[in-house]
Amino acid sequence: MITYRKGFPSPYSLLFRIHGAAWIRTILPASLSAIMTVLLNVLGGDGANVPGIGGEDGWRHPYAYQTFAYIVGFAVVFRNGSAYQRYNQARNDLQTISGKLVECVAQICCFDLLCSSESAKIKSTEFRRAFIHMVSLLHGVMFQYLRSDWNLENLRAHVPGKHPVQDSHKLPMVKKMLFSASYWNTILCLQTTQYAQDVYNSLTPLLVVGGLEEEEKDALYPLMDGGDLYIGHLAPAAVRVETIYSWLHRLILARTESGGLKTHPPILSRSYQVLSDAMNAFNQCRGVADIPFPFPYSNAIVLVLVIYTVTVPILMWVWITSLYFGAFLAFIATFTYWTLNEIARDLEDPFLYEPNDLPLPRIQFLFNERILAIERETGGMERPPCQAALCTTWLNQNGPLSYQTVESHGIYEKVDWSSTPSDNTYFNCTVPPKRAMERIKTMRGSGVFGKTVFRNIQKIQRNLRDSL
């Protein structure tokens, strides 16, 4: 996903970003339309005087063509609306998946503070570790399915503090390909081949808390591809989500029977409900990923755009006497229609085409950070502030139940960026997080006026402090 600032000189600065732009792919049909206009004027002379085309016995008014152009525009705009609806639905459902699973983690980790025996409470740390890992793995294989990624090697161990980049253009390996054919292929066409998707998925792995155990990998069909509506049959790797979903339910059930999660059954049922909500949101995303925009509509739109590209030069030839002005008008008319269609093609599959796809690796990383924070806070002895002693007394908690040590709270400070392996793909795809003091020193704003605006804000703040 491409992020950008909206201060000056934006939106003008956006024109210089071609990686991810849809208009770059529409220059060819627009240029063909302009060239045809020039050829008609050079070879056919003034179109208004050609018998049967212009003049009294020919094309007397452009309104007849406007009806066709209006229908073409309506069809393209309708496709744009449908594409954005699919994109927005996928974005909302992704947020629902992450939010519901985070809610489930908060509930289960809190409910497990109640145990029927001391022996069950001793096993709480082991259960919490397994539960957090399983939820992170479920979230990761959901995202793998959505982006048609069947390689389990793309599930890497989560490293706190190593933030995956959100914009694929900022990947070091992409910048090195600036003058290569592969780099320009991603600009001039949508990468729809399975090989291109496999390469991109390997460069942007999904992180799982605790990594993927060998026993888990063997149970998830590591050598099999997935099946969907494109392939036809249902291959074993396509049911990884359902497999891990059943493992998670089995883990909760086993913990309940062993003496943990001793809250009231109606309260515990809420955890099952939010898990079901997350699965329902995933199935909504799955519908967007599996079922493309209807072929008849897509086929018809491309056909009428080709007809428009071929016929609009005739309109310019008959009604525009200036050679260059007619070619210019034919270019921008064709360019606009094809650009809108390319935008729709890019957005209607929000999990596939980088760099405008949804940032699944980044969302996965942030999800891991959220569930780790919840597990750490619910199992610690020092939270909530000011009531920590009271809560631990009521819960009969004699020690921390979180499997994360106190030292891991400062892991962001302990990450040694100088020891990052240069040949490790994952670390090449990460950026260091900014600390609070670094953000204060960063100028807020963009462009030529950013520095001035930032200093004016600082001056106003100083004046307010002095007056108080």
ABEGO torsion letter per residue (X at the ends): XBBBBABOAOAAAAAABABGBAAAAAAAAAAAAAAAAAAAAAAAEBAAABBGABEAABBABAAAAAAAAAAAAAAAAAAAAAAAAAAAAAAAAAAAAAAAAAAAAAAAAAAAABBABAAAAAAAAAAAAAAAAAAAAAAAAAAAAAAGBABAAABBBBBBGBBBBABAAABAAAAAAAABAAAAAAAABBBABAAAAAAAAAABBBBBBGEBBAAAAAAAGAABBBBBAAAGBBBAAAAAAAAAAAAAAAAAAAAAAAGBGBBBAAAAAAAAAAAAAAAAAAAAAAAAAABBBBAAAAAAAAAAAAAAAAAAAAAAAAABABAAAAAAAAAAAAAAAAAAAAAAAAAABAAABOAABBBAAAAAAAAAAAAAAAAAAAABAAOBBGAAAAAAAAAGBABBABABBAAAAAAAAABBAAABBAABAAAAABBBBBBAAAAAABBBEBEAAAAAAAAAAAAAAAAAAAAX
